[in-house]
Amino acid sequence: MNTQIASVFIYFALLLTIAFWSKKRKNTATDYMLGGRRMNFLLTAFAAHASDASSWLFMGLPAMIFTKGVFNSWMAIGLVFFMFL
């Protein structure tokens, strides 16, 4: 039990450290929202794809399998394959 509590406090301290470190680098709302426009196109594309994939895979696909049946779980294999393609 003590190890778990210590882990939570260490994690919280790490989050606070990251927050204070990043606060020094962000001066305006544009710096926060758009990364100061210093992010390259590849990182932006990966972020957009990850956002799209997470919403579909964690909400849309399970709902479709629940409503239409287990047969539609084959879509997960196709989505993963074509995502890497």
ZAVEX-504524 format. One line per field, with one value per residue (C-alpha): residue number from 1; x, y, z. Coordinates in pm, whole numbers. Layout:
residues N
seq = (NUM	...);
u = (X	...);
v = (Y	...);
w = (Z	...);
end
This chain:
residues 85
seq = (1	2	3	4	5	6	7	8	9	10	11	12	13	14	15	16	17	18	19	20	21	22	23	24	25	26	27	28	29	30	31	32	33	34	35	36	37	38	39	40	41	42	43	44	45	46	47	48	49	50	51	52	53	54	55	56	57	58	59	60	61	62	63	64	65	66	67	68	69	70	71	72	73	74	75	76	77	78	79	80	81	82	83	84	85);
u = (0	280	444	122	84	448	399	103	300	601	373	204	544	655	341	396	760	658	386	623	889	646	492	827	826	467	408	92	-222	-78	226	-6	-262	-35	300	428	389	718	580	668	409	487	421	97	-14	61	-135	-436	-427	-395	-692	-904	-800	-861	-1212	-1305	-1132	-1241	-1595	-1717	-1587	-1709	-2049	-2075	-1974	-2231	-2514	-2436	-2275	-1935	-1890	-1795	-1488	-1296	-1286	-1028	-783	-844	-811	-477	-342	-439	-331	25	-8);
v = (0	243	175	265	592	678	605	841	1119	1067	1074	1392	1555	1460	1617	1937	1950	1917	2181	2436	2365	2407	2720	2895	2820	2930	3305	3355	3163	3095	2931	2705	2626	2598	2520	2861	2744	2555	2203	2044	1902	1539	1581	1764	1487	1218	1410	1450	1082	967	1181	1042	683	698	833	565	270	342	463	385	34	-114	48	-99	-445	-419	-310	-509	-821	-981	-1044	-678	-719	-804	-430	-389	-603	-404	-72	-165	-308	-14	239	112	88);
w = (0	81	-254	-434	-245	-309	-678	-694	-524	-753	-1059	-934	-868	-1219	-1368	-1170	-1283	-1647	-1601	-1448	-1710	-1998	-1842	-1883	-2256	-2325	-2325	-2529	-2616	-2962	-2806	-2610	-2880	-3183	-3027	-3129	-3492	-3454	-3508	-3839	-4075	-3997	-3625	-3701	-3937	-3678	-3413	-3642	-3740	-3378	-3278	-3560	-3498	-3125	-3161	-3412	-3247	-2891	-2955	-3305	-3357	-3025	-3077	-3424	-3301	-3023	-3250	-3567	-3421	-3362	-3734	-3778	-3558	-3878	-3940	-3662	-3857	-4175	-3995	-3840	-4165	-4382	-4120	-4156	-4533);
end
